[in-house]
Each structure stands twice: as C-alpha cells, then as structure tokens.
Amino acid sequence: MDNLNNLSIQDEPVASPASEPRKQKKKKVLLMGKSGSGKSSMRSIIFSNYVAKDTRRLGATIDVDLSHVKFLGNLTLNLWDCGGQDAFMENYLNQQRQHVFSNVGVLIYVFDIESRDFDRDLLTYRSIVQALAQFSPTASVYLLIHKMDLIPPVQREDLYNHRVSIVRSKSATFDPTPFATSIWDQSLYKAWAEIIHDLVPNLDQIEKHLGSLGKMIMAEEVLLFERSSFLVVSSWCSKEIFTGDKDNPAQNPTYDRNERLSNIIKNFKQSTSRYTGTPKSAEQFSVFELKMPNFCMFIVKFTTNTYLGVVLPPGEERFNAAMENCYIARKEFEDLDSPAKKSADRGATSESLETA
Amino acid sequence: MPVLHTGRRRTKLDRSYNGPPRQGPVRHISPAQLNLERVYEQNRINIQKKDATKAPEPAPGPAAKGKPRLLLMGQRRSGKSSISSVVFHKMPPNETLFLESTARIQKDSMHSFMDFQVWDLPGQLDFMDPSFDLDAIFCEIGALIWVIDAQDDYIEAINRLNSTILNLQPSYQNVNIEVFIHKVDGLSDDYKLDIQRDIMQRIQDELSDHGVENAPITFHLTSIYNHSIFEAFSKVIQKLIPHLATLEALLNDLCRSCRFEKAYLFDVLSKIYIATDSSPVDMPSYEICSDYIDVIVDVSEIYGWERPKEYIEFLEGPPWNKKLDDQVACKNAESVIVLTDMKRPIMLREVNQYLALVAIMCEGSHEKMPSVTMNVEATVTGLSEVFEITKHRK
C-alpha cells in the first residue's frame, strides 16, 4: 500500500483493501517511453475519443496514470500510463520496481523517432526490459516507433528498420513486435488493434464463429469492432472471391482498410457527438447501411461491447437476409463476449474473472 | 464515373481553364477609340435596361448563358485564395497558411451539376484603370464575392468595395454582390454582429450618398476553419441556379411526406448545398450531413474495388440466376445511419454523378425506411427531370 500512495490514481481508485487481491489478478498493460514521446496522446486517441489535434492540450503525465479500460466483456485492460521523465523512470526502476513490473501482461514501449539521443533511450529501454524479465518474464513486448509523420516518406522505411533492429538486439529474452505509428493517420489504430487482438481471451472461438457467420451470409468480409474505441478486434475475409486461379482468391487491395475504417468511424463519431450534444464516449449510432452498385455494407450494434461490420456483394435480398441473420447470431456472440453475464452487473463479471 | 463510387475527389488544381492572363497594359487604345467604346457601352446599357423592363424572367440571365462566373475580390491578404482552395480544392484549412500571394487572375472551372468558373483576382489589381478590360471580366459574371478581413482594419476594403460597386452599378445591374466578412473564427458572437452592422452601415451610407439604393448586396460571416464558408458559398450558388424554386418545392414535398427534419441537396465535390427545404438552415445539421458524405466517400474508396469477373459470374449464377444489376434495387448509392440519440436516422441518396440528397429524418422512422425509400426515389426522379430540362435549354 505504501507504494500506491505515490501514484496518482485517476480513473478507478484501488478502493478497499478487500478488493486488492482481485485487482492483482488483472494483467497490467504498461505504457512506457521517454517523456514527450506521445504515450498519453495515443492513449487519449484510442480510449478517450480524442482527435489528433486535441492532444496538444495534454500536459505531462506525473507518475502513473492508472486507467481501467473495459473491453470485450471479461477483458479489462489495466492500463498504466507511466510518466516518462527521468526522475520517474528512476523511481520505477528502483523504489517501485516490484510494484510496477510484477504481473505485467504487456509492455508497450514507445520510441520517439525524432529523439535526439537515441542511445540514451536505448539504455533506459534496456533497464526497463531487464526489470520486466525479472518480475514478469512471460510478458509480451510491443515497440511503437512513434511520430513517423515527422520523417520524409522516402526515409521512413529505412530509418524504421534500422531502429527496430537495434532495439531488438537490446531486448534480452523478449521478442518484441514492432510497429511504425503516428497519431495523424491510421497506423496507430493498426498497432493497437493488434495489441488488443492478442489480449482477447477467447479469441479463437470468436474468430471461428465469425468465420462461420461470414460463410453463412456469403459476406466478403466480417469485422468485429470494440464499441468505444472502434478498434477492429477480429476480422474474417471470404476465400470465395473467385478468380481464374482457384487456390488464390482475390483480396481487397486496400490492405490497411480495417484501420482506415476505424479512423473514419471515429471521426464521424466526433461529428455526431457535436450534433447530438452527447458525450464522445457514448454510443453514437446503432445501424449504418450502405448500398452501392458494386458492394453493400452494414455496421450494426452487436453485443454489449461490440459492433459488427459486414461487407457483402450487392443485392437487395442478400443484404436483408444477411442483416436478419446477424441479428439472430447476436445471442451466440453475446455469450462469447462475456460468458458469465446474466446481469450486466460489474461485480458479476469480476466474479467470473476470478473463477476463470 | 460518379464521385461517390470511386471515392475520387478533386485534389489537384483543375488547370484546364487557365488561359493567358488578361491583365496589365495589354491593350493600347487611343482616346478616340475609348470614346467609341463609351458610346457603344452606353447603347448596350440602354438595351439592357429595356430588356430588363420588358421581360422579367423567372431565372434571370447568368445561369442560362452557360458558365456563370464567380469573382473573388478584396484587399490583398484577405483570404481569397484560401477560400477557393478550401472550398473547391479540398485543401485542409491549416495548409492555406503556405499559399503564395496571387499574382495573376487564377481561373478555375468547376465541372459539376452546373459548370461554373471561379476567378480569383489578385487584391492589388486596380480595376478602375481605363486600360483594363472590364467587359472581359464582368461579362458573364454570376456573382461578385468581396472578401473583407474582419480581423484587420477594413475601412480601406470598404472604400474599394464601394467604388467598385459604383463603377459596376450602371453597366451590370443584376450582378449579385456578396460580401464575405471573413476570418471571423475566434471572434465573439457579439463582436461579429457589431462588425457586420458597422460594415453594412458604411456601405449603405456611401451608396445612398451616390444615389444607389437597394443594390443587391448580401452579407455573410465566414471562416475557413468551420463550415460557414461552405454555407456562404451555398447561398451564393443558389442564386445562380435556374429553377431553384422547383427544386425547393420538391424537397419540401419530400420533407412533408416523409416527415424529414431537414433535407439538403449537396454537390458532392464541393460540399455546397444547392437546395434545401424551407425550414431554417442550422449549422449543426448542415455539418453532420456534409460529414456524412465524407464517410460514404471514404468507405466506398476502401471497399469499392473491382471484383474479379469470375466472382461476379458466381454471384449471378444459381440460386439467384439474375444479373447483378437486377439484384440491386437502386443503381445509385443509398445509405442510412441511425443515431442512438433520439433514434434519428440520417439518409443519403445519390441523385446523379454530382449530387446527393442527404436528409435528417424524424425520430424512430427507421422502420418506415421502405416507404421513405420509395418517396425519395420519386423525388430523385423529379430532381433529375428538372436538371434534364435545364440542360436542354443551353
């Protein structure tokens, strides 16, 4: 408890000592990196519905900003946004070493590509990784090489690869997954969608069901979005878009479409929230339908925590049938979303977590 | 190809109409010639006057003549080029900081539901110079847009505007003069209105001193950082549209029969609305509708890829055994989104390759979508007919 007093606790206070052991069970997500590298900015964009330019208002994070982000039912992210100033870093590595680095599920380390002193960043990174190896050797590590928009496009790839290879060599026993990100485009969504994707517990099942649903309704693509962040948690692509070559089905050439869609919808949510005067985090729409001559698509409110997006070939009958089928499938997914969820009560969910 | 389908937007400057600049001392004219021209000019005015009294047509002149011209004028650095870049070339507002000052007349022609030209005139040009070919500039004019920087000292701008109006008034009476009181973002509402009142007062005083009453001047408060500039342009363009009344009547009927809160007919490229129903226009509803068009354009850009031939054959095969075209109900884009708040749907329907109808529907009417779709279909047919008629006139 002593250490806890040091932390500025924001979202959900670690209330009573009684709840302490339960909290301990939740895996931590540590967000770390040098001061000013953009940790809080990205957190605000992904989880608090900020737009990129709103992040100019953010000040420096003092110590640790704790937040609990509820995701798909039984996945609650226990997100630790760690202030990156040297004094704090020192503190995490020494006095609070065990407190910070024990029971970590994921470490997300942010490198500022424009950093003038990359060697020092590396040193810090190395000590962080060492501490992590000591207390949570099973954690997974993600590297975000951030602020890529500041680098001229031609140099981006080389510089990124160069940085990643250096950082990789300093990562001790971990095998970090690298991403190039920027808050000004969809790359940030890609990185976070993949991080979240790896964290969802019953993902195999969800993906399997998504696939069979997609086949049944003859969709081209099925996407599952998380409700508030609109990240694509899981997606399925049809293998029946025939070309001459049977083994090689055609694919939508826009490879970053999921992130772009997340981005488009999040931006539109900003507009709707301005229009309706409801808070940005609130749910903004329940159905979206689009019928074009060459494709159809709909996005519907699906389970408590998700939206379902479906891309279909054109055709009125197909569209309506698919929509009806998705509503029927809803119940099945509701169970997957939060297994022990009889009442929407939060306590019940946590209970089930414990037994799981 | 329709814009909505390909997701293609106008990004580059459309330079096809940049003819040789008509400025500077190109014409050397003797005083005698000048005199001749004056006589000719006066004759022309007389004829024009007679015409005006003889035939008060419902849709006067400019639009029928082909390409109405919008002239952007004003002091230098008042924001003319920024306006045309933001509205017609989709430049993000904060990038306009880097625009160079315009040295010659910048002509852009917009191919849309109605072809029109936008001429960006450098602020330092002096039109009252006798060597200047006024006729060449003002002959096909649809509207004169005078941009005033509200955050600057605007006395000089007003003086120039007044002298321009006084000079134009005799020869071009039915030119609409639109004053954009620009850069009003960041000013408080009270202050904005004060400025507007002050500017209006000064212009009217000056004009009535010179015996010009009831000149067709309209005032707009604008900024490129929000939708106000699009709204102002919408109003300017609407005056140039023949049969605007018919379009509006159609939209009114639609709104009444489907209980729509608000309906806009948008030009997809520029996001200018060219007609709306008679209920008052409010900024938020305009914004949401225009943002919704963005969503549709962006989404169709992602998913509107060319499907392989074999796949389409498969889709047309059993069990449907129908051409894909026959499987769809409507060949144009259709979309609807239901907002959670008050369950209001917003619907979008493509009218033709340039235009889209966007409407905010009333609470909980999503269940009635099929009948709404039918009514919309009828309205769209009506709208297309109206545009067809205008085309024949040319």
Chai-1 contact restraints between the chains, C-beta under 6 A:
chainA,res_idxA,chainB,res_idxB,connection_type,confidence,min_distance_angstrom,max_distance_angstrom,comment,restraint_id
A,I241,B,Y311,contact,1.0,0.0,6.0,A-B,restraint_1
A,F242,B,E310,contact,1.0,0.0,6.0,A-B,restraint_2
A,F242,B,Y311,contact,1.0,0.0,6.0,A-B,restraint_3
A,F242,B,F314,contact,1.0,0.0,6.0,A-B,restraint_4
A,T243,B,P308,contact,1.0,0.0,6.0,A-B,restraint_5
A,T243,B,E310,contact,1.0,0.0,6.0,A-B,restraint_6
A,A250,B,P308,contact,1.0,0.0,6.0,A-B,restraint_7
A,N252,B,W305,contact,1.0,0.0,6.0,A-B,restraint_8
A,P253,B,W305,contact,1.0,0.0,6.0,A-B,restraint_9
A,T254,B,I302,contact,1.0,0.0,6.0,A-B,restraint_10
A,R257,B,I302,contact,1.0,0.0,6.0,A-B,restraint_11
A,R260,B,I302,contact,1.0,0.0,6.0,A-B,restraint_12
A,I264,B,V295,contact,1.0,0.0,6.0,A-B,restraint_13
A,I264,B,D298,contact,1.0,0.0,6.0,A-B,restraint_14
A,F268,B,V295,contact,1.0,0.0,6.0,A-B,restraint_15
A,S271,B,I288,contact,1.0,0.0,6.0,A-B,restraint_16
A,S271,B,D291,contact,1.0,0.0,6.0,A-B,restraint_17
A,T272,B,L339,contact,1.0,0.0,6.0,A-B,restraint_18
A,Y275,B,P284,contact,1.0,0.0,6.0,A-B,restraint_19
A,Y275,B,I288,contact,1.0,0.0,6.0,A-B,restraint_20
A,T276,B,D341,contact,1.0,0.0,6.0,A-B,restraint_21
A,T278,B,D341,contact,1.0,0.0,6.0,A-B,restraint_22
A,E283,B,T340,contact,1.0,0.0,6.0,A-B,restraint_23
A,Q284,B,T340,contact,1.0,0.0,6.0,A-B,restraint_24
A,F285,B,I337,contact,1.0,0.0,6.0,A-B,restraint_25
A,F285,B,V338,contact,1.0,0.0,6.0,A-B,restraint_26
A,F285,B,L339,contact,1.0,0.0,6.0,A-B,restraint_27
A,F285,B,T340,contact,1.0,0.0,6.0,A-B,restraint_28
A,S286,B,V338,contact,1.0,0.0,6.0,A-B,restraint_29
A,S286,B,T340,contact,1.0,0.0,6.0,A-B,restraint_30
A,V287,B,V338,contact,1.0,0.0,6.0,A-B,restraint_31
A,F288,B,I337,contact,1.0,0.0,6.0,A-B,restraint_32
A,E289,B,V336,contact,1.0,0.0,6.0,A-B,restraint_33
A,L290,B,S335,contact,1.0,0.0,6.0,A-B,restraint_34
A,K291,B,E334,contact,1.0,0.0,6.0,A-B,restraint_35
A,M292,B,S300,contact,1.0,0.0,6.0,A-B,restraint_36
A,M292,B,A333,contact,1.0,0.0,6.0,A-B,restraint_37
A,P293,B,K331,contact,1.0,0.0,6.0,A-B,restraint_38
A,N294,B,G304,contact,1.0,0.0,6.0,A-B,restraint_39
A,F295,B,Y303,contact,1.0,0.0,6.0,A-B,restraint_40
A,V311,B,Y303,contact,1.0,0.0,6.0,A-B,restraint_41
A,P313,B,L315,contact,1.0,0.0,6.0,A-B,restraint_42
A,P314,B,L324,contact,1.0,0.0,6.0,A-B,restraint_43
A,P314,B,V328,contact,1.0,0.0,6.0,A-B,restraint_44
A,G315,B,Q327,contact,1.0,0.0,6.0,A-B,restraint_45
A,E316,B,A329,contact,1.0,0.0,6.0,A-B,restraint_46
